[in-house]
Amino acid sequence: MRPDPAFALLDLYDAALPEVYGYLLSRCGNRTLAEELTSETFLGAVHAARKPGATPVSVPWLIGVARHKLADHWRRREREERGLRLVHESEPESADPWEAELDALLARQALAELGAHHRAALTLRYLDGLGVPEVAEHLGRTVHATEALLVRARAAFRAVYQGKEGRDDRTV
């Protein structure tokens, strides 16, 4: 009888858990969601480890799975939000260079207020450092549609971020 290859994952689990959870929490900012996606990541790793000829599971591989799980979550959430939206707000597309410096706390709060599609695009592009073609692949969009999405997402982020800066300035 051959041992279950998923048992090899147990050796990696203690070292990988904080890495995977930390990766997800830093990108979604929600403990419950990060825990759920971490669980899905490890369940996916067990499933993958049991496939014949499976690649050995490593922390970087698990982070990659976590990235896909997070992108899948944002895609599902965006579909749900799109289904609930009655009126589609179109935002003008314009060239908009990305600001070099942001207040990290305000940026996280602003990102949390954006729609899932905008949050996913900005996170994959600027936090994960993926190129537009890779972001498009993760989001299941064309490169052109992803470029347009990033323009709208930056504009939405800037509006929320600057509104938060303004509120902070008035309270001082």
C-alpha positions in Angstrom: 0.0 0.0 0.0 1.4 3.4 -1.1 1.3 6.2 1.5 -0.9 9.2 0.7 1.3 11.9 -1.0 -0.7 14.6 0.7 1.0 13.6 4.0 4.2 15.3 2.7 2.2 18.5 2.9 2.1 18.1 6.7 5.8 18.7 6.9 5.4 22.0 5.0 2.2 23.1 6.7 3.6 24.8 9.8 6.1 26.8 7.8 3.7 27.6 4.9 0.6 28.5 6.9 1.8 31.9 8.2 3.2 32.8 4.8 0.0 32.0 2.9 -2.3 33.5 5.4 -0.1 36.7 5.6 0.0 37.0 1.9 -3.8 36.8 1.7 -4.5 39.0 4.7 -2.2 41.7 3.4 -4.1 41.8 0.1 -7.7 41.5 1.2 -7.6 43.1 4.7 -10.3 40.7 6.0 -9.3 38.1 8.5 -12.3 35.8 7.8 -11.8 35.9 4.1 -8.0 35.3 4.5 -8.7 32.3 6.7 -11.3 30.9 4.2 -8.9 31.4 1.2 -6.0 29.9 3.2 -8.1 26.9 3.8 -9.1 26.6 0.2 -5.4 27.0 -0.8 -4.4 24.0 1.4 -7.3 21.9 0.3 -6.3 22.6 -3.3 -2.7 21.6 -2.4 -3.9 18.3 -1.0 -5.9 17.6 -4.1 -3.0 18.6 -6.4 -0.5 16.5 -4.4 -2.7 13.4 -4.9 -2.6 13.7 -8.7 -0.2 11.3 -10.5 3.1 13.0 -11.4 2.3 16.0 -9.2 4.9 18.7 -8.8 6.2 18.9 -5.2 4.4 21.4 -3.1 6.4 24.4 -1.9 5.7 27.7 -0.2 6.1 29.7 -3.4 3.7 27.2 -5.2 1.2 27.7 -2.4 1.4 31.5 -2.6 0.7 31.1 -6.3 -2.4 29.0 -5.5 -3.4 31.6 -3.0 -3.1 34.3 -5.6 -5.4 32.4 -7.9 -7.9 31.7 -5.1 -8.0 35.4 -4.3 -8.5 36.4 -7.9 -11.3 33.7 -8.2 -12.9 35.2 -5.1 -12.8 38.7 -6.6 -14.2 37.5 -9.9 -17.1 35.8 -8.1 -17.8 38.9 -6.0 -17.7 41.1 -9.1 -20.2 38.9 -10.9 -22.5 39.1 -7.8 -22.1 42.9 -7.6 -22.7 43.2 -11.4 -25.9 41.2 -11.0 -27.1 43.5 -8.3 -26.2 46.8 -10.0 -29.2 48.4 -11.8 -27.4 51.3 -13.3 -23.9 51.0 -14.8 -21.8 54.0 -14.0 -19.4 54.7 -16.7 -16.3 56.7 -15.7 -14.3 58.7 -18.3 -11.1 57.0 -19.4 -8.1 59.3 -19.3 -4.3 59.0 -19.0 -3.7 58.9 -15.2 -0.2 58.4 -13.9 -0.1 56.4 -10.7 1.0 58.4 -7.6 4.4 57.4 -6.2 3.7 57.7 -2.5 0.5 56.9 -0.6 -0.3 56.7 3.1 -0.5 52.9 3.7 -3.4 53.0 6.1 -5.5 55.4 3.9 -4.6 53.3 0.9 -5.8 50.1 2.5 -9.0 51.8 3.6 -9.6 53.2 0.2 -8.9 49.9 -1.5 -11.4 48.2 0.8 -14.1 50.6 -0.4 -13.6 49.8 -4.1 -15.6 47.2 -6.0 -14.1 43.8 -6.1 -13.2 44.1 -9.8 -11.2 47.4 -9.1 -9.6 45.9 -6.0 -8.6 42.8 -7.8 -7.0 44.7 -10.7 -5.1 47.1 -8.5 -3.9 44.4 -6.1 -2.6 42.1 -8.9 -1.0 45.0 -10.8 0.6 47.1 -8.0 0.9 44.9 -5.0 1.7 41.6 -6.7 3.7 43.4 -9.5 2.1 41.5 -12.3 2.1 42.9 -15.8 -1.1 43.8 -17.5 -1.2 40.6 -19.6 -0.8 38.5 -16.4 -3.5 40.6 -14.6 -5.8 40.0 -17.6 -5.2 36.3 -17.5 -6.0 36.1 -13.7 -9.2 38.2 -14.2 -10.3 36.3 -17.3 -10.3 39.5 -19.4 -8.6 40.7 -22.6 -5.5 42.9 -22.2 -7.4 45.9 -23.7 -10.3 45.4 -21.3 -7.8 45.1 -18.4 -6.0 48.3 -19.3 -9.4 50.1 -19.4 -10.3 48.5 -16.0 -7.0 49.7 -14.5 -7.6 53.2 -15.7 -11.1 53.2 -14.1 -9.8 51.5 -10.9 -7.0 54.1 -10.5 -9.5 56.9 -10.9 -11.9 55.3 -8.4 -9.1 54.6 -6.0 -7.8 58.2 -6.3 -11.3 59.6 -5.6 -11.8 57.5 -2.5 -8.2 58.1 -1.3 -8.4 61.9 -1.8 -11.8 62.0 0.0 -10.2 60.2 3.0 -7.3 62.6 3.0 -9.7 65.5 3.0 -11.7 64.1 5.9 -8.5 63.5 7.9 -7.4 67.1 7.2 -10.7 68.6 8.5 -10.5 66.6 11.8 -7.1 67.9 12.8 
